Amino acid sequence: MLGRPATRQEKWIAVGLWVGAFLVLLITERAVGFVRDEGIYFVSSESYAHWFQQLFQHPSLAMKDSAIVSAWDVNHEHPVLMKELFGLSHLLFHETLGWLRPATALRLPALAMAALVPALTFLFGSALYGRAVGLFAALSFLLVPRHYFNAELAAFDMPVAAMWLLVVYAFWRAMESRRWGLLCGVAFGLALCTKHNALFLPFVLVPFALWRAWKESQDVPAARDGAWRFVGLFAAVAALYLLLFIALGPGGFERKFIPLSPHMILFVGLAVGAFWVLSELHRVHEPTARALIPVAAMAVFGPILFYLHWPYLWHHPVARVAWYLSFHAKHEHYAWFYLGNLMRAPPFPLSYVLVKTALTVPTSLFVPMAVGWLTVVGRALLSLPTRTREWVRRPSLTEALVAVNAVASIAIISHPQVPHFGGVKHWLPSMPFLGILAGAAVVGGCTALVERLRTRRPTLPFATVAVPVFALLMAPALAGLVRVFPYGTAFYSELAGGLPGAASLGMQRQFWSSHVTGVLPWINEHAKPGARVYLHEVTGYSVQHYQENGMLRRDLQLAWSPSDADIAVYQYHQEFREHEFNIWQAFGTRTPVTGLYLDETPQIVVYQRP
């Protein structure tokens, strides 16, 4: 199937989904606590925004590397697109206009990005399987409690899921439009500027582009020759870069990667050569050229946009990019509780991601996801042997594209050497595609039921069956979301037995420290003036923002250990059990005064010095 454009009505539905999702997220955002990562993101975002002010006021000073490092060295292990947006939003909507509280202003761009996921999912699902599938996928996505929680945060996990989806959608649309091929490259560049997950996108998409170019050119020898020249150009440039690296060594390769160097000449040559080959190929055979345009656009626009968006790279691009890549290649491992085992270091269980997904996605949505994906894979396998080929309809290239992206980030994180922490947030890019396949499975079942019922009632509308089925499948997810909100990292599905069942299974009860909001009202009411409060796992940055946003009394002081605290707040983690024992010893009591309990499962426990 070619990448068909959305109809006017579908575009309006997508806009409505974006507006609706954004407003719901905005209205409920205030209740969600600040996760550990947000604390440093808030600080870095404000630092970047102030640099932009300096850029307009004193441009020559701001452009110096010393000024850039002073402002941008904070949290330089991550790309800065989202943090730039956070900071500028804070500068406009809080500092300048005063319309929003500090945290809401900082989170606003992330809410807008998260709201893109239902809209894009609808457009993609509608084009592939029909509007009913698109609606099911779009509406069900944010009903997954952990998805909704991540959508509320000034972080990068939901934005990069949106960008991954946008890149794949643009890549698919490029099958029928050169313009979308170029937009795919721009979207890829912006995805790189969002989070390092995007580095894996070419490995997912380029095989599809090459396969399509091969199929399109099979009866056109001149087009096949042009495609080979395109591939040969990329292979030659990669080989020359490798030779430079070997000849100069790692240090020399970095030092000599300057504007006038063989390195830059190779990149410019690749850019000019790729688009020249494509222009010639377009004259010979347009479909083959269209298949390859996204590859050239990603290779050229991706690095350019990544470099331009990050001032920290401007004076020392290669060395600082190398540090950035090295940081994530050697990311530290956090302790994580999984099925009764405390995982501290690799190798991690190969089944972890699949099991974690099954236990954290509402079962009424997880089962259709699994059925939808297995259906596509089953059709693909049955279409290979001659004996079974006639039994099934072979999956289209678009279905294969969706099915591969549905498991791509899951497969990456499943590697036993990759750090396993953060719940489901690291494989969020897979979830919209699984939602589309779930919608296909559900709508397929509804269609079969309608056809059977129409033998008795020929005029039976499809919606008569689809609406109650959709409601039946989404109701448990909605109930779970409402029940656990705003403590999304604690949610577990029916398959896990809910929160108590997950605790009995030995699963991580919660993480990221945001659950502390459940006990802040008690602390505000009962703490003595100037009391010292030990907030286990809550960073000083988060405490500062709780006070700035009116969620914690300003007179209260942060204590760094139970021994000098009047009140101690313990976040229930299996890897931190000794911290509670230390509180008992320091306070001389094992009886908590209050806590946060979800379905009678301890999440936060509060002790007060007698």
RAQUIDA-V407749 format. One record per residue. N is the residue number from 1. NEAR is the number of other ideal C-beta (glycine too) atoms within 10 Angstrom. D_CENTER is the distance of its C-alpha to the mean C-alpha in Angstrom with 1 decimal. Layout:
# RAQUIDA-V407749
N;NEAR;D_CENTER
N;NEAR;D_CENTER
This chain:
# RAQUIDA-V407749
1;13;27.1
2;16;26.7
3;21;23.9
4;14;25.7
5;14;25.2
6;17;24.4
7;13;27.6
8;8;28.4
9;10;28.0
10;16;24.6
11;13;23.5
12;11;25.0
13;20;23.3
14;22;19.9
15;11;20.9
16;13;22.0
17;25;18.8
18;20;16.9
19;12;19.8
20;16;20.0
21;24;16.5
22;20;16.6
23;12;20.0
24;15;19.2
25;22;16.3
26;17;18.7
27;9;21.6
28;15;20.1
29;21;18.1
30;16;21.3
31;11;21.5
32;22;18.3
33;23;19.1
34;29;17.8
35;25;15.7
36;16;17.0
37;22;14.4
38;27;15.0
39;21;18.6
40;17;18.4
41;27;15.9
42;25;18.5
43;17;21.3
44;22;19.9
45;28;18.9
46;21;22.5
47;17;23.9
48;24;22.3
49;23;23.6
50;14;27.0
51;18;27.1
52;16;26.6
53;12;29.6
54;16;31.5
55;17;30.8
56;8;32.5
57;9;35.3
58;12;36.1
59;9;34.3
60;8;36.4
61;11;35.7
62;18;31.9
63;14;31.7
64;12;33.3
65;13;31.2
66;9;32.4
67;17;31.2
68;20;27.8
69;16;27.5
70;14;28.7
71;21;26.0
72;23;23.0
73;11;23.6
74;18;21.8
75;16;18.4
76;17;18.9
77;12;16.8
78;21;13.7
79;24;13.8
80;23;14.9
81;25;13.9
82;24;12.1
83;27;14.8
84;22;17.4
85;22;16.5
86;27;16.4
87;26;19.8
88;17;21.4
89;23;20.5
90;25;22.1
91;19;25.0
92;15;25.6
93;18;25.0
94;19;26.2
95;14;28.5
96;10;30.1
97;10;30.1
98;9;29.8
99;11;28.1
100;18;25.3
101;18;25.2
102;17;23.5
103;24;20.3
104;19;19.8
105;25;20.4
106;27;17.8
107;30;15.1
108;25;16.3
109;22;14.1
110;28;10.8
111;23;12.6
112;18;13.5
113;23;10.2
114;28;9.0
115;24;12.4
116;21;11.9
117;31;10.1
118;28;13.4
119;24;15.4
120;23;14.1
121;30;14.1
122;29;17.6
123;23;18.8
124;30;17.7
125;28;19.0
126;25;22.1
127;23;23.0
128;23;22.7
129;23;24.2
130;15;25.4
131;17;24.5
132;21;24.8
133;27;22.1
134;30;19.9
135;21;20.7
136;30;20.2
137;33;16.6
138;30;15.8
139;21;17.7
140;28;16.6
141;28;12.8
142;24;13.0
143;22;16.0
144;26;14.2
145;27;14.8
146;25;11.9
147;28;9.5
148;25;12.0
149;26;12.2
150;27;8.6
151;33;9.2
152;25;12.3
153;26;11.3
154;29;11.9
155;23;9.0
156;24;6.3
157;24;3.2
158;28;3.7
159;29;5.4
160;27;4.1
161;29;3.4
162;26;6.7
163;30;8.0
164;29;7.9
165;26;9.6
166;22;11.9
167;30;12.9
168;26;13.9
169;21;15.6
170;24;17.4
171;30;18.4
172;25;19.8
173;23;21.6
174;28;23.1
175;23;25.2
176;16;27.4
177;16;27.0
178;15;27.4
179;12;25.8
180;22;22.5
181;27;22.7
182;19;23.0
183;21;20.1
184;29;18.0
185;25;18.9
186;18;18.1
187;28;14.7
188;28;14.0
189;26;15.5
190;21;13.4
191;29;10.2
192;27;12.1
193;23;12.8
194;25;9.3
195;23;8.3
196;19;10.2
197;24;8.1
198;24;9.6
199;14;13.0
200;15;12.9
201;24;12.9
202;17;16.7
203;10;17.5
204;20;16.1
205;24;17.6
206;17;20.8
207;11;22.6
208;22;22.3
209;24;23.7
210;16;26.5
211;13;27.4
212;19;27.7
213;26;29.8
214;15;32.0
215;13;32.6
216;21;33.3
217;24;35.7
218;11;37.6
219;9;40.6
220;15;40.6
221;11;41.7
222;14;41.3
223;22;37.6
224;18;37.1
225;13;38.8
226;24;36.5
227;24;33.4
228;14;34.9
229;16;35.6
230;25;32.0
231;16;30.8
232;11;33.8
233;17;32.9
234;16;29.4
235;10;31.1
236;14;33.8
237;18;31.6
238;12;29.5
239;10;32.9
240;16;34.3
241;16;31.4
242;10;31.9
243;11;35.6
244;17;35.0
245;14;32.9
246;9;35.6
247;10;38.4
248;16;37.1
249;10;35.3
250;9;31.9
251;9;33.4
252;12;35.4
253;18;32.6
254;18;30.6
255;14;33.6
256;13;34.9
257;20;31.7
258;10;33.0
259;7;33.4
260;7;36.7
261;15;36.1
262;16;36.0
263;20;32.2
264;12;31.8
265;11;34.5
266;16;32.7
267;18;29.5
268;11;31.6
269;15;33.5
270;20;30.5
271;17;29.3
272;11;32.8
273;17;33.8
274;22;30.7
275;16;31.2
276;12;35.0
277;21;34.7
278;24;32.5
279;10;35.0
280;14;37.8
281;26;35.9
282;19;35.2
283;11;39.0
284;16;39.6
285;21;37.0
286;13;34.3
287;18;32.1
288;25;31.8
289;26;31.0
290;25;28.2
291;27;26.6
292;27;26.5
293;25;25.7
294;29;21.8
295;26;22.5
296;25;24.7
297;27;22.5
298;27;19.5
299;19;21.9
300;20;23.6
301;21;21.3
302;24;18.3
303;16;20.4
304;14;22.3
305;20;19.5
306;23;17.9
307;16;21.3
308;12;22.3
309;17;19.4
310;24;20.0
311;22;23.6
312;21;23.4
313;21;23.7
314;14;26.5
315;14;29.5
316;17;28.3
317;18;25.5
318;16;26.0
319;14;26.6
320;18;23.7
321;18;21.2
322;15;22.9
323;12;22.4
324;19;18.7
325;12;18.3
326;11;20.7
327;14;19.0
328;14;15.9
329;8;18.2
330;8;20.1
331;13;17.6
332;7;19.6
333;15;19.5
334;13;19.3
335;14;21.6
336;23;20.2
337;18;22.3
338;19;22.1
339;15;25.0
340;10;27.4
341;12;26.7
342;14;25.5
343;21;23.4
344;11;23.9
345;9;23.7
346;12;23.1
347;10;23.9
348;23;21.6
349;16;22.2
350;10;21.1
351;12;20.7
352;18;18.4
353;24;15.1
354;14;17.1
355;16;19.1
356;25;16.5
357;20;14.7
358;17;18.3
359;22;19.1
360;23;16.2
361;29;15.8
362;26;19.0
363;17;21.5
364;20;22.5
365;23;19.1
366;21;18.5
367;17;21.9
368;25;21.5
369;26;18.3
370;17;20.3
371;17;23.3
372;28;21.7
373;22;20.2
374;13;23.5
375;18;25.5
376;20;24.1
377;16;24.6
378;13;28.0
379;16;29.1
380;15;28.2
381;11;30.2
382;16;33.1
383;15;33.4
384;9;34.2
385;9;37.6
386;6;40.5
387;7;41.6
388;11;38.5
389;11;37.3
390;9;39.1
391;10;37.7
392;14;34.2
393;10;32.5
394;12;30.6
395;18;26.9
396;13;26.4
397;15;24.4
398;19;21.8
399;21;21.6
400;16;21.3
401;24;18.4
402;26;16.5
403;23;17.6
404;18;16.6
405;24;13.0
406;24;13.0
407;18;13.8
408;22;12.7
409;23;9.7
410;19;11.8
411;14;14.8
412;18;13.5
413;20;12.7
414;18;15.9
415;13;18.1
416;11;20.5
417;10;20.3
418;16;16.6
419;18;16.1
420;21;15.3
421;17;14.2
422;21;11.7
423;22;12.2
424;24;9.5
425;22;6.4
426;21;6.5
427;24;6.8
428;28;4.8
429;31;5.3
430;26;8.8
431;28;9.3
432;28;10.4
433;28;12.7
434;27;14.1
435;31;14.7
436;32;16.7
437;28;18.7
438;30;19.3
439;30;20.7
440;26;22.9
441;23;24.3
442;27;25.0
443;26;26.6
444;16;28.5
445;15;30.0
446;21;30.8
447;15;32.5
448;11;34.6
449;15;35.7
450;17;36.6
451;11;38.7
452;10;40.5
453;13;41.2
454;13;42.4
455;8;45.3
456;7;46.7
457;10;45.1
458;7;44.7
459;5;43.3
460;15;40.6
461;10;37.4
462;16;34.1
463;12;32.6
464;12;35.2
465;19;33.5
466;20;29.8
467;13;29.5
468;11;30.8
469;15;28.8
470;20;25.5
471;10;26.6
472;11;27.6
473;20;24.3
474;17;22.2
475;13;24.7
476;16;23.8
477;26;20.1
478;16;21.3
479;12;23.9
480;22;21.6
481;20;19.3
482;10;22.4
483;14;24.0
484;21;21.3
485;16;20.0
486;18;19.2
487;23;18.8
488;25;15.7
489;24;15.3
490;25;18.8
491;30;18.4
492;28;19.7
493;25;20.8
494;14;24.4
495;17;24.3
496;21;23.9
497;15;26.7
498;18;24.6
499;24;24.3
500;14;27.8
501;17;27.4
502;23;24.3
503;24;26.4
504;12;29.2
505;16;27.1
506;14;26.2
507;21;22.4
508;24;20.6
509;22;21.6
510;24;19.1
511;20;17.4
512;23;16.2
513;25;19.6
514;26;18.7
515;26;21.3
516;25;24.1
517;20;24.2
518;20;26.1
519;21;29.0
520;19;29.1
521;12;31.5
522;17;33.9
523;20;33.9
524;13;34.6
525;8;37.5
526;13;39.0
527;19;38.5
528;11;41.7
529;7;41.7
530;10;40.2
531;18;39.1
532;17;37.0
533;21;33.8
534;23;31.9
535;28;28.3
536;21;27.1
537;20;23.5
538;24;23.2
539;18;23.2
540;11;25.9
541;17;23.4
542;25;22.1
543;20;25.8
544;16;26.7
545;22;24.1
546;23;25.3
547;15;28.7
548;14;27.9
549;14;26.3
550;13;29.3
551;19;27.8
552;25;29.9
553;17;33.5
554;9;34.1
555;11;37.2
556;23;35.4
557;14;35.0
558;17;32.4
559;17;34.0
560;11;32.5
561;13;34.2
562;23;35.9
563;13;39.3
564;11;39.5
565;23;37.6
566;18;39.2
567;24;36.2
568;27;33.6
569;29;30.3
570;25;29.0
571;24;25.4
572;23;26.1
573;20;24.6
574;17;26.6
575;14;26.2
576;14;27.6
577;11;30.6
578;8;33.1
579;18;31.9
580;20;33.3
581;12;36.5
582;17;36.8
583;25;36.6
584;15;39.3
585;12;41.5
586;17;41.0
587;19;41.6
588;9;44.2
589;14;42.7
590;11;40.3
591;9;40.2
592;18;37.2
593;14;37.9
594;17;34.8
595;17;31.2
596;22;28.2
597;14;28.7
598;21;26.5
599;16;28.7
600;8;31.0
601;19;28.4
602;16;28.6
603;22;25.4
604;27;27.1
605;20;30.8
606;22;32.9
607;26;36.3
608;20;38.9
609;15;41.7
610;8;45.0
